[in-house]
Amino acid sequence: MLRKFKIAIDGKEYLVEMEEIGGVPQPAAPQPVATPAAVETPKVEEAAPVQAVSEPAGADALTAPMPGTILKIMVNIGDSVTENQPLMILEAMKMENEVVANKAGKITGIHVNQGQVVNPGDALITIN
């Protein structure tokens, strides 16, 4: 059975085909599990969640380009932004994608919250 793999050597990627020649794959040896008393969880401070505006989005609102989850909102209502400035991070297909301003202006509405799942066409932010 031929299997394809992509490997990187010194930053250069190569596509490699390998043939499996018999043998039965062995399961990995179990790793020792630390007891809960031995594990110390670091304290992580979370940013205060940005609350979305309650007024509906207009036709000029920036919309989600693909389905995903809003990981981070990097602007607040009233902020001035420039064209192509990152506004939020949208996780889609296990990748983090920046949603950028389509024009310069002032943020007049944020229509999503951090952690919210969005679909293509959902209103995200209004810039005037």
N, C-alpha and C positions, 0 to 999 in steps of 0.2 A: 504494500500500500504506500503510495507516494504522498507525502505531506509537505506543505509549503510553510516556510518560516521567513520572517523578516528580521534580520539582525543588523546591529549597528556596530561598526568598528572604527574607532577614532573619528566619530561623528559622521561617518559615511554609511548610508544604509544599503544593504544587499538583500536580494530575494534569493532564498536557498530552497531547493527541493531535496528532501531526504526520503529514503526508502527504509521502512521498518523491516528488519531481517529476523523474524522469529522472536522467541522469548516472550515472556508474559510480564507486562509492566508491574513493578512492585509498588505497593503503596508507600508513601513517605512515612518514616518513623514518627511516631507521635511525639510532639514536643511537650516538655513539662509545663504545666500550668501553674502560675503563681497563685497562692492563696490570697483572698481578698485583703487580709491583714498586711501582706507584704507589698501590695500595690498601693502607691500613693498617687492620687489623681491631682494634677496641677489645677489651680483655680484659674478659670478663664473669665475675664470680664467681657460681657457682651455690651455692644452699643445699644442705646435706647432705640427701640423700633420706631421707624418713621411712620406716622399715621397718614393714611391716604385721605384726600379731601372727600367730602361727602357729596359735593356737587357733581353732576354727570359730566363726562368728557365731551368736548365738542368734536366736530368733524376734523379739526386741525390737530388733534392729539396724535402723538407718536405712538404707533401700535407695535405689538409683539410680532417679530418676523417669523417665529417658529414656536412650537409648544415647548414649555420648560418651566423651571422654578426660579423665582427671583431670589438670588442669593444675597445681594447687597445693593442698597440704594445709596449713591454717593453724592446726592444733591438734596437740597431742601427747598420748600416753596419760598419764592422771593430771591433765590440765587440767580445771578447773571451767569450765563454760559456762552461759550463760543462754539462755532460750528465744529463738529467732530470731537467735542469734549465728551469723555466717558460719563454716562449718567447712572448706569446700573450694570450689574452682572447678572446675566441670564444663563442658568445651567440647562443645557439641552444635550441629550445623547452623551452624557458623561463628560461634556466639555463646557468650560466657562467661556461665555461669549459676552463681549462688551456691547451694550446698547449705547450708541453715541447720539449727540444732538444733531438733528438734520439742518439746523440753522442757529444763528446767534440770537440771543434774546434773554428773556427772564422766565424762570419756572413759575407758572401760574397754577399748576395742578399736578399732583402725584396721585394716580388712580389705582395703585397697587401697594401691597405691603410686603415686607421682607418675608420670604417663605411661601408666598402665594404661588399657586400653579396658574400659568396663563396659557392661552391658546392663540394661534395666529389671528391677528386682527384685533385682539383685546387692547383697549386703551391703556397705555403705561404712564405717559407724562405729557402735559401740555406746555408748550413754549410759545410765548407771545413776544 
